[in-house]
Amino acid sequence: MRLVSAEVINFRALQSVNVHIDDQTTLIVGRNNSGKTSFVDLFARFFGNDRPRFTLDDLPTSRVQDIEWAVRNYRQAERLRAC
């Protein structure tokens, strides 16, 4: 099996990235703080020896409000179920 492309959505600084992986050489190039290390780290998580683990720090800050909304709704639903 050969990996030919990778799409990353909402991982750290990478909101929506699609990378074609060449047979011989693939370069990840970009400015400082553009997500190069995050992209490589994501591959290490999935293809390394350990099980992939993610934390809230792995989500982009632009999604924090969505996460807070989901947590509030979950807690409200739990309170309603307890009644």
C-alpha positions as CSV (number, residue, x, y, z in Angstrom):
1,M,0.0,0.0,0.0
2,R,1.3,3.5,-0.9
3,L,0.1,6.8,0.5
4,V,-0.5,9.2,-2.3
5,S,-2.0,12.2,-0.6
6,A,-3.0,13.5,2.9
7,E,-5.8,15.9,3.8
8,V,-5.6,17.6,7.2
9,I,-8.5,19.5,8.6
10,N,-8.5,21.4,12.0
11,F,-5.2,20.2,13.5
12,R,-3.3,23.1,15.2
13,A,-2.5,25.7,12.5
14,L,-3.7,23.5,9.7
15,Q,-7.3,24.4,9.0
16,S,-7.5,22.7,5.6
17,V,-4.5,21.3,3.9
18,N,-4.2,18.7,1.1
19,V,-0.7,17.4,0.3
20,H,0.3,15.2,-2.7
21,I,2.9,12.7,-1.8
22,D,5.4,11.9,-4.6
23,D,7.0,8.5,-5.2
24,Q,10.5,9.8,-4.5
25,T,10.5,13.1,-2.8
26,T,8.0,15.3,-1.0
27,L,9.0,18.7,0.5
28,I,7.1,20.5,3.1
29,V,8.0,24.2,2.7
30,G,6.5,27.2,4.4
31,R,7.0,30.3,6.5
32,N,7.7,30.0,10.3
33,N,4.6,29.1,12.2
34,S,2.7,27.9,9.1
35,G,2.2,24.3,10.3
36,K,5.1,22.3,8.8
37,T,6.0,20.7,12.2
38,S,2.3,20.1,13.0
39,F,2.0,18.2,9.6
40,V,5.0,16.0,10.4
41,D,3.9,15.4,14.0
42,L,0.5,14.2,12.7
43,F,2.2,11.6,10.6
44,A,4.3,10.5,13.5
45,R,1.2,10.0,15.6
46,F,-0.5,7.8,13.0
47,F,2.4,5.9,11.7
48,G,4.5,5.7,14.9
49,N,4.6,2.9,17.3
50,D,2.3,4.5,19.9
51,R,-1.5,4.9,19.7
52,P,-2.4,8.4,18.4
53,R,-3.3,10.7,21.3
54,F,-4.8,14.1,20.9
55,T,-5.5,16.9,23.3
56,L,-7.4,20.2,23.1
57,D,-4.1,21.9,22.3
58,D,-4.1,20.0,19.0
59,L,-7.3,21.8,17.9
60,P,-7.0,25.2,16.2
61,T,-7.9,28.2,18.4
62,S,-10.5,29.1,15.8
63,R,-12.5,26.1,16.9
64,V,-12.5,26.9,20.7
65,Q,-16.0,28.5,20.6
66,D,-17.4,25.4,18.9
67,I,-15.9,23.2,21.6
68,E,-17.2,25.4,24.4
69,W,-20.7,25.3,22.8
70,A,-20.6,21.5,22.6
71,V,-19.5,21.2,26.2
72,R,-22.2,23.5,27.4
73,N,-24.9,21.6,25.4
74,Y,-23.6,18.3,26.7
75,R,-23.6,19.4,30.3
76,Q,-27.1,20.9,29.9
77,A,-28.4,17.6,28.4
78,E,-26.8,15.7,31.3
79,R,-28.6,17.9,33.8
80,L,-31.9,17.4,32.0
81,R,-31.4,13.6,32.0
82,A,-30.7,13.7,35.8
83,C,-34.1,15.3,36.5
